[in-house]
């Protein structure tokens, strides 16, 4: 049985010290991989893998492109508390619209279910 990776454990192991956190500007790949896995877990039951794989890839790529590490941590903390600021809600909406449009252009079905 595959063991689930604990995001906090990965985060702590990667950073090591407060100095590492202050110097980090890019989002660590391990955290983006966890976001990709969570996206797939949440998406596939409703929409199927054919839709979710490119949608989740796009979403994670946009996080990497548009967010620095500090903004990413802030967004992650807000999501975990289910308390998004208007700015972060707008950011997530823009990513969702962009990625949905990209899938539509590629002819990937978006919507309906499996």
Backbone as a chain_set.jsonl record, in Angstrom:
{"seq": "XXXXXXXXXXXXXXXXXXXXXXXXXXXXXXXXXXXXXXXXXXXXXXXXXXXXXXXXXXXXXXXXXXXXXXXXXXXXXXXXXXXXXXXXXXXXXXXXXXXXXXXXXXXXXXXXXX", "coords": {"N": [[0.839, -1.183, 0.0], [0.556, 2.166, -0.847], [1.97, 4.879, 0.862], [0.555, 7.869, 2.052], [1.739, 11.128, 1.441], [2.582, 13.514, 3.788], [1.816, 16.855, 3.683], [2.807, 18.893, 5.445], [5.013, 17.654, 6.645], [6.685, 17.263, 4.43], [7.095, 19.907, 3.702], [8.431, 20.958, 5.986], [10.722, 19.352, 6.009], [11.901, 20.122, 3.603], [12.5, 22.803, 3.946], [14.068, 23.141, 6.291], [15.281, 25.348, 7.833], [14.464, 28.617, 9.164], [15.84, 30.545, 7.706], [16.041, 29.419, 5.199], [13.408, 29.562, 4.341], [13.013, 32.329, 4.084], [14.626, 32.875, 1.899], [13.498, 31.568, -0.231], [11.991, 31.697, -3.342], [10.763, 30.462, -5.479], [8.127, 28.099, -5.864], [8.424, 25.054, -4.25], [8.892, 22.007, -6.028], [7.893, 19.673, -4.904], [5.721, 20.495, -3.356], [4.033, 21.509, -5.327], [3.546, 19.138, -6.671], [2.039, 17.8, -4.732], [-0.22, 19.446, -4.751], [-1.134, 18.905, -7.334], [-1.786, 16.184, -7.061], [-3.841, 16.377, -5.12], [-5.699, 17.875, -6.54], [-6.356, 16.075, -8.614], [-7.474, 13.998, -7.085], [-9.742, 15.249, -6.044], [-11.075, 16.011, -8.365], [-11.393, 13.889, -10.3], [-13.503, 11.975, -9.549], [-15.864, 13.348, -10.245], [-15.498, 14.289, -12.856], [-13.821, 12.701, -14.391], [-10.725, 11.185, -15.539], [-9.728, 11.967, -18.052], [-10.509, 14.612, -18.425], [-9.638, 15.788, -16.024], [-6.834, 15.413, -15.727], [-5.387, 17.129, -17.659], [-6.524, 19.546, -16.795], [-5.739, 19.792, -14.1], [-2.959, 19.793, -14.442], [-2.638, 22.183, -15.855], [-3.594, 24.013, -13.946], [-1.707, 23.752, -11.844], [0.587, 24.502, -13.23], [-0.025, 27.177, -13.715], [-0.091, 28.149, -11.088], [2.617, 27.898, -10.504], [3.693, 29.654, -12.382], [2.448, 32.152, -11.84], [2.591, 32.72, -9.093], [4.689, 33.627, -6.347], [6.685, 32.068, -3.775], [5.911, 33.027, -1.207], [3.324, 34.129, -1.688], [2.065, 31.836, -2.524], [2.176, 30.26, -0.184], [0.531, 31.815, 1.45], [-1.922, 31.643, 0.057], [-2.334, 28.852, 0.235], [-2.61, 28.554, 3.017], [-4.928, 30.054, 3.453], [-6.763, 28.564, 1.951], [-6.76, 26.178, 3.409], [-8.03, 26.979, 5.704], [-10.4, 27.646, 4.677], [-10.995, 30.307, 4.102], [-10.89, 32.618, 2.052], [-9.336, 35.55, 0.77], [-10.622, 38.346, -1.093], [-8.863, 38.945, -3.13], [-7.385, 36.509, -3.474], [-9.486, 34.793, -4.101], [-10.286, 35.904, -6.53], [-7.934, 35.423, -7.961], [-7.912, 32.567, -8.053], [-10.282, 32.157, -9.486], [-9.558, 33.329, -11.94], [-7.515, 31.613, -12.773], [-8.961, 29.229, -13.016], [-10.788, 29.926, -15.08], [-8.965, 30.467, -17.168], [-7.665, 27.95, -17.472], [-9.817, 26.268, -18.074], [-10.601, 27.375, -20.509], [-8.297, 26.778, -22.001], [-8.442, 23.975, -22.105], [-10.822, 23.719, -23.51], [-10.064, 24.848, -25.98], [-8.279, 22.879, -26.748], [-9.955, 20.809, -27.212], [-10.705, 19.135, -25.199], [-13.107, 17.541, -23.258], [-15.055, 19.429, -21.005], [-16.839, 19.581, -18.089], [-19.731, 17.909, -17.923], [-19.12, 15.195, -16.463], [-18.003, 11.809, -15.876]], "CA": [[0.0, 0.0, 0.0], [1.321, 3.399, -0.958], [1.757, 5.8, 1.975], [0.271, 9.257, 1.683], [2.75, 12.094, 1.855], [2.036, 14.585, 4.617], [2.337, 18.127, 3.179], [3.577, 19.619, 6.444], [6.299, 16.966, 6.806], [7.49, 17.581, 3.248], [7.423, 21.317, 3.806], [9.443, 21.12, 7.028], [11.955, 18.692, 5.574], [12.514, 20.878, 2.508], [12.964, 24.11, 4.377], [15.158, 22.979, 7.241], [15.427, 26.458, 8.773], [13.782, 29.857, 8.81], [16.621, 31.25, 6.682], [15.687, 28.837, 3.899], [12.104, 30.09, 3.994], [13.16, 33.721, 3.663], [15.329, 32.945, 0.623], [12.77, 30.798, -1.228], [11.085, 32.489, -4.164], [10.001, 29.529, -6.301], [7.376, 27.091, -5.127], [9.085, 23.756, -4.379], [8.205, 21.033, -6.884], [7.188, 18.696, -4.067], [4.433, 21.076, -2.97], [3.213, 21.546, -6.53], [3.124, 17.755, -6.911], [0.941, 17.533, -3.797], [-1.397, 20.148, -5.266], [-1.579, 18.145, -8.502], [-2.438, 14.971, -6.544], [-5.106, 16.779, -4.493], [-6.585, 18.282, -7.628], [-6.833, 14.853, -9.262], [-8.328, 13.286, -6.134], [-11.014, 15.963, -5.936], [-11.693, 16.228, -9.67], [-11.685, 12.671, -11.073], [-14.822, 11.357, -9.333], [-16.937, 14.088, -10.91], [-15.26, 14.653, -14.255], [-13.023, 11.697, -15.094], [-9.302, 11.475, -15.699], [-9.47, 12.635, -19.34], [-10.677, 16.046, -18.196], [-8.93, 16.279, -14.84], [-5.373, 15.438, -15.852], [-4.911, 18.406, -18.225], [-6.999, 20.658, -15.984], [-4.866, 19.89, -12.927], [-1.635, 20.19, -14.929], [-2.725, 23.609, -16.163], [-3.739, 24.749, -12.691], [-0.419, 23.745, -11.144], [1.512, 25.308, -14.042], [-0.37, 28.58, -13.484], [0.402, 28.475, -9.745], [4.075, 28.048, -10.609], [3.992, 30.831, -13.19], [1.876, 33.401, -11.342], [2.783, 32.933, -7.658], [5.969, 33.349, -5.697], [6.504, 31.145, -2.658], [5.152, 33.671, -0.138], [1.916, 34.208, -2.079], [1.587, 30.457, -2.544], [1.944, 29.859, 1.208], [-0.64, 32.551, 1.91], [-3.081, 31.025, -0.58], [-2.51, 27.517, 0.826], [-3.124, 28.724, 4.379], [-6.315, 30.496, 3.35], [-7.563, 27.433, 1.485], [-6.895, 25.199, 4.491], [-8.998, 27.538, 6.654], [-11.596, 27.968, 3.899], [-11.203, 31.744, 4.288], [-10.15, 33.291, 0.99], [-9.495, 36.981, 0.544], [-11.167, 38.655, -2.417], [-7.75, 38.849, -4.081], [-7.101, 35.113, -3.778], [-10.652, 34.24, -4.787], [-10.162, 36.368, -7.908], [-6.828, 34.692, -8.574], [-8.355, 31.198, -8.35], [-11.264, 32.258, -10.571], [-8.864, 33.596, -13.209], [-6.82, 30.37, -13.15], [-9.989, 28.281, -13.464], [-11.272, 30.363, -16.394], [-7.883, 30.279, -18.133], [-7.423, 26.523, -17.726], [-10.997, 25.742, -18.76], [-10.503, 27.841, -21.898], [-7.233, 26.019, -22.646], [-8.976, 22.642, -22.377], [-11.815, 23.881, -24.566], [-9.308, 25.016, -27.229], [-7.651, 21.599, -27.097], [-10.996, 19.84, -27.5], [-10.918, 18.254, -24.048], [-14.445, 17.809, -22.699], [-15.094, 20.022, -19.668], [-18.205, 19.654, -17.596], [-20.521, 16.719, -17.766], [-18.897, 13.997, -15.664], [-17.2, 10.743, -16.498]], "C": [[0.883, 1.245, 0.0], [0.966, 4.337, 0.189], [1.517, 7.214, 1.474], [1.365, 10.163, 2.231], [2.054, 13.193, 2.65], [2.64, 15.91, 4.156], [3.209, 18.869, 4.183], [4.948, 18.984, 6.634], [7.226, 17.266, 5.639], [7.989, 19.013, 3.339], [8.549, 21.543, 4.811], [10.771, 20.518, 6.595], [12.664, 19.502, 4.496], [13.146, 22.168, 3.005], [14.121, 24.046, 5.359], [15.258, 24.099, 8.256], [14.663, 27.673, 8.283], [14.505, 30.623, 7.726], [16.276, 30.721, 5.294], [14.344, 29.386, 3.436], [12.213, 31.509, 3.449], [13.793, 33.838, 2.283], [14.556, 32.284, -0.521], [11.857, 31.707, -2.033], [10.237, 31.601, -5.058], [9.275, 28.544, -5.412], [8.088, 25.749, -5.321], [8.241, 22.76, -5.173], [7.399, 20.03, -6.066], [5.814, 19.215, -3.636], [3.493, 21.173, -4.163], [2.71, 20.15, -6.882], [1.973, 17.369, -5.985], [-0.348, 18.223, -4.252], [-1.988, 19.399, -6.461], [-2.34, 16.897, -8.041], [-3.795, 15.297, -5.915], [-6.14, 17.162, -5.544], [-7.191, 17.044, -8.293], [-7.806, 14.103, -8.353], [-9.708, 13.925, -6.048], [-11.781, 16.0, -7.255], [-12.195, 14.936, -10.329], [-13.065, 12.07, -10.788], [-15.963, 12.06, -10.075], [-16.762, 14.267, -12.404], [-14.43, 13.654, -15.048], [-11.596, 12.154, -15.347], [-8.983, 12.234, -16.986], [-9.576, 14.156, -19.217], [-9.737, 16.556, -17.108], [-7.419, 16.353, -15.011], [-4.892, 16.741, -16.484], [-5.364, 19.618, -17.422], [-6.093, 20.865, -14.771], [-3.451, 20.302, -13.325], [-1.607, 21.688, -15.209], [-2.775, 24.433, -14.888], [-2.408, 24.856, -11.961], [0.607, 24.583, -11.913], [1.244, 26.801, -13.835], [0.051, 29.025, -12.086], [1.893, 28.768, -9.817], [4.44, 29.346, -11.331], [3.594, 32.137, -12.499], [2.158, 33.709, -9.871], [4.238, 32.784, -7.256], [5.659, 32.511, -4.461], [5.674, 31.762, -1.534], [3.658, 33.742, -0.464], [1.279, 32.824, -2.104], [1.271, 29.977, -1.119], [0.704, 30.537, 1.766], [-1.919, 31.935, 1.336], [-3.368, 29.658, 0.048], [-3.103, 27.606, 2.224], [-4.592, 29.145, 4.35], [-7.229, 29.352, 2.901], [-7.782, 26.42, 2.609], [-7.893, 25.666, 5.542], [-10.354, 27.815, 5.997], [-12.005, 29.424, 4.103], [-10.375, 32.505, 3.26], [-10.407, 34.787, 0.98], [-10.094, 37.174, -0.848], [-10.077, 38.527, -3.479], [-7.466, 37.398, -4.466], [-8.28, 34.422, -4.452], [-10.625, 34.642, -6.265], [-9.047, 35.647, -8.653], [-7.268, 33.278, -8.969], [-9.391, 31.182, -9.47], [-10.573, 32.472, -11.911], [-8.106, 32.358, -13.689], [-7.836, 29.363, -13.693], [-10.507, 28.648, -14.859], [-10.217, 30.124, -17.469], [-7.733, 28.799, -18.489], [-8.607, 25.869, -18.431], [-10.978, 26.148, -20.233], [-9.424, 27.068, -22.659], [-7.701, 24.61, -23.005], [-9.982, 22.689, -23.511], [-11.132, 24.025, -25.925], [-8.695, 23.703, -27.706], [-8.68, 20.507, -27.395], [-11.22, 18.824, -26.376], [-12.279, 18.572, -23.455], [-14.351, 18.339, -21.272], [-16.553, 20.108, -19.25], [-18.764, 18.291, -17.306], [-20.196, 15.587, -16.837], [-18.147, 12.976, -16.46], [-17.802, 10.387, -17.806]], "O": [[1.84, 1.342, 0.768], [-0.213, 4.566, 0.46], [2.207, 7.69, 0.572], [1.846, 9.975, 3.349], [1.04, 13.734, 2.209], [3.857, 16.081, 4.227], [4.245, 19.419, 3.81], [5.944, 19.695, 6.769], [8.419, 17.496, 5.834], [9.161, 19.293, 3.083], [9.515, 22.246, 4.513], [11.826, 21.12, 6.797], [13.893, 19.564, 4.474], [14.209, 22.57, 2.531], [15.061, 24.833, 5.256], [15.317, 23.821, 9.454], [14.265, 27.742, 7.12], [13.867, 31.285, 6.906], [16.226, 31.482, 4.328], [14.166, 29.647, 2.246], [11.569, 31.845, 2.456], [13.527, 34.802, 1.566], [14.941, 32.436, -1.68], [11.032, 32.417, -1.459], [9.099, 31.953, -5.368], [9.755, 28.195, -4.333], [8.33, 25.349, -6.46], [7.024, 22.687, -5.003], [6.335, 19.588, -6.499], [4.855, 18.447, -3.562], [2.29, 20.946, -4.028], [1.578, 19.993, -7.34], [1.039, 16.687, -6.406], [-1.434, 17.652, -4.149], [-3.207, 19.277, -6.58], [-3.409, 16.589, -8.567], [-4.777, 14.591, -6.142], [-7.313, 16.807, -5.435], [-8.402, 16.981, -8.508], [-8.846, 13.629, -8.811], [-10.721, 13.228, -5.987], [-13.012, 16.019, -7.253], [-13.307, 14.903, -10.856], [-13.746, 11.682, -11.737], [-16.925, 11.411, -10.486], [-17.741, 14.383, -13.141], [-14.35, 13.761, -16.271], [-11.3, 13.349, -15.368], [-8.067, 13.055, -17.009], [-8.811, 14.89, -19.842], [-9.12, 17.612, -17.246], [-6.787, 17.27, -14.487], [-4.048, 17.413, -15.891], [-4.653, 20.622, -17.373], [-5.724, 21.996, -14.457], [-2.812, 21.079, -12.615], [-0.656, 22.376, -14.839], [-2.076, 25.438, -14.766], [-2.028, 25.937, -11.512], [1.406, 25.295, -11.305], [2.18, 27.599, -13.786], [0.502, 30.157, -11.911], [2.372, 29.758, -9.264], [5.375, 30.045, -10.94], [4.329, 33.122, -12.569], [1.983, 34.85, -9.443], [4.942, 31.913, -7.767], [4.493, 32.276, -4.144], [4.818, 31.085, -0.964], [2.822, 33.447, 0.39], [0.111, 32.656, -1.752], [0.23, 29.366, -0.88], [-0.085, 29.911, 2.475], [-2.891, 31.732, 2.065], [-4.518, 29.345, 0.356], [-3.991, 26.83, 2.579], [-5.401, 28.648, 5.133], [-8.336, 29.197, 3.415], [-8.873, 25.868, 2.742], [-8.532, 24.845, 6.2], [-11.323, 28.169, 6.668], [-13.185, 29.74, 4.256], [-9.281, 32.98, 3.566], [-11.538, 35.24, 1.158], [-10.069, 36.263, -1.675], [-10.332, 38.059, -4.588], [-7.323, 37.087, -5.649], [-8.079, 33.547, -5.294], [-10.904, 33.825, -7.143], [-9.192, 35.302, -9.826], [-7.023, 32.844, -10.095], [-9.376, 30.286, -10.313], [-10.958, 31.866, -12.911], [-8.063, 32.087, -14.889], [-7.593, 28.721, -14.715], [-10.648, 27.778, -15.719], [-10.532, 29.637, -18.555], [-7.679, 28.44, -19.665], [-8.419, 25.009, -19.291], [-11.305, 25.341, -21.104], [-9.61, 26.737, -23.83], [-7.391, 24.109, -24.085], [-10.0, 21.81, -24.373], [-11.553, 23.411, -26.905], [-8.602, 23.447, -28.906], [-8.311, 19.4, -27.788], [-11.847, 17.786, -26.582], [-12.582, 19.733, -23.178], [-13.653, 17.769, -20.434], [-17.391, 20.644, -19.975], [-18.227, 17.591, -16.448], [-21.185, 14.991, -16.411], [-17.706, 13.236, -17.58], [-17.29, 9.511, -18.503]]}, "num_chains": 1, "name": "protein.A"}
